[in-house]
Amino acid sequence: MIQRTYTLTGINRAALDHQLAQALGAVYGGFADRAASDAVNTVNVTVSLSNAATKADYDTLDALMAAHDPQQLTPEQQAEKEQQQKLTAARRDFKGVDLNPAEFTDETAQVQVLARKVAWLEQEIAGLRGE
């Protein structure tokens, strides 16, 4: 196992691991990171490669580490961010607007039951969130 250490300003661990695994394949053995003692938000990252790594692998590693952008998200992180944005918008748009099952008395029995269940779930969720 061969290790190389790099100093980065900020790190997105999931994105870095994903990029390294995709680019280096089987020679990639993972990485470890720790805060650098000399600067704020600076991280020392030690990347492990197998003994089968070639010069091209090292060049790829060097380029990826130099280009690492902690703001770049993995597809999973991007999807989670979008979900959180939707949830934040829904909370903002519907805050203080409780469903009133009485407004559904002219609907079918199934819709009335659904309205009662949604109203109940609203209360349960509010209780879990401490609201």
C-alpha positions in Angstrom: 0.0 0.0 0.0 1.3 3.4 -0.9 0.1 6.6 0.6 0.2 10.2 -0.5 -0.8 13.2 1.7 -2.4 16.4 0.4 -3.5 19.6 2.1 -6.9 20.8 1.1 -8.9 23.9 2.0 -12.2 22.3 2.9 -13.4 18.8 2.1 -16.5 17.0 1.0 -15.7 13.5 2.2 -18.5 11.8 0.3 -17.7 13.6 -3.0 -14.0 13.0 -2.7 -14.4 9.3 -2.0 -16.8 9.0 -4.9 -14.5 10.8 -7.3 -11.4 8.8 -6.3 -13.2 5.5 -6.4 -14.6 6.3 -9.9 -11.3 7.5 -11.3 -8.9 5.1 -9.7 -10.9 1.9 -9.5 -9.3 -1.1 -7.9 -6.0 0.7 -7.0 -7.9 3.1 -4.7 -7.7 2.0 -1.1 -9.5 4.8 0.6 -8.4 8.0 2.5 -8.1 9.4 5.9 -8.3 13.0 6.9 -7.5 15.2 9.8 -7.6 18.9 10.5 -4.3 20.6 9.8 -2.9 22.3 12.9 -1.6 25.3 11.0 -4.7 26.8 9.5 -8.4 27.1 9.9 -10.5 24.9 7.6 -7.4 23.2 6.2 -7.4 19.4 6.1 -4.6 16.9 5.6 -5.8 14.0 3.4 -3.8 10.8 3.1 -4.9 8.7 0.2 -4.0 5.0 -0.1 -3.3 3.3 -3.4 -2.3 -0.3 -3.9 1.1 -1.3 -5.1 -0.4 -1.9 -8.5 -0.9 1.9 -9.0 0.8 3.2 -12.2 2.2 6.7 -12.9 -1.0 7.5 -14.7 -2.9 6.6 -11.5 -0.7 9.0 -9.5 -1.2 11.7 -12.1 -4.9 11.2 -11.9 -4.8 11.3 -8.1 -2.7 14.5 -8.1 -5.1 16.2 -10.6 -8.2 15.2 -8.6 -6.8 16.4 -5.3 -5.7 19.7 -6.8 -9.2 20.2 -8.3 -11.2 19.0 -5.3 -14.1 21.4 -4.7 -15.8 20.9 -1.3 -18.9 22.6 -2.7 -19.4 20.0 -5.5 -22.0 17.5 -4.5 -22.4 13.8 -5.3 -25.7 12.9 -7.0 -27.0 11.6 -3.7 -26.0 14.8 -1.8 -27.7 16.9 -4.6 -30.9 14.9 -4.3 -30.8 15.2 -0.5 -30.3 19.0 -0.8 -33.2 19.3 -3.3 -35.4 17.3 -0.9 -34.5 19.5 2.0 -35.3 22.6 -0.1 -38.7 21.2 -1.0 -39.4 20.4 2.7 -38.3 23.9 3.8 -40.5 25.5 1.1 -43.5 23.3 2.2 -43.0 24.2 5.8 -42.8 27.9 5.0 -45.9 27.7 2.7 -48.1 25.7 5.0 -46.9 27.0 8.5 -50.0 27.7 10.6 -52.4 26.3 8.0 -54.0 23.2 9.6 -56.2 20.9 7.7 -59.8 21.2 9.0 -61.7 17.9 8.4 -65.0 19.7 8.8 -64.4 21.4 5.4 -64.7 18.0 3.7 -68.2 17.0 4.9 -69.6 17.3 1.3 -67.0 14.8 0.0 -67.1 11.0 -0.2 -66.6 9.0 3.0 -63.2 8.0 1.7 -62.1 11.6 1.3 -63.5 12.5 4.7 -61.5 9.6 6.3 -58.4 10.8 4.4 -58.8 14.3 5.6 -59.1 13.2 9.2 -56.0 11.0 8.9 -54.0 13.9 7.3 -55.1 16.2 10.1 -54.1 13.6 12.7 -50.7 13.2 11.0 -50.2 16.9 11.0 -50.6 16.9 14.8 -48.3 13.9 15.2 -45.6 15.5 13.2 -45.9 18.8 15.0 -45.6 16.9 18.3 -42.5 15.1 17.1 -41.0 18.3 16.0 -41.8 20.0 19.3 -44.1 22.6 17.8 
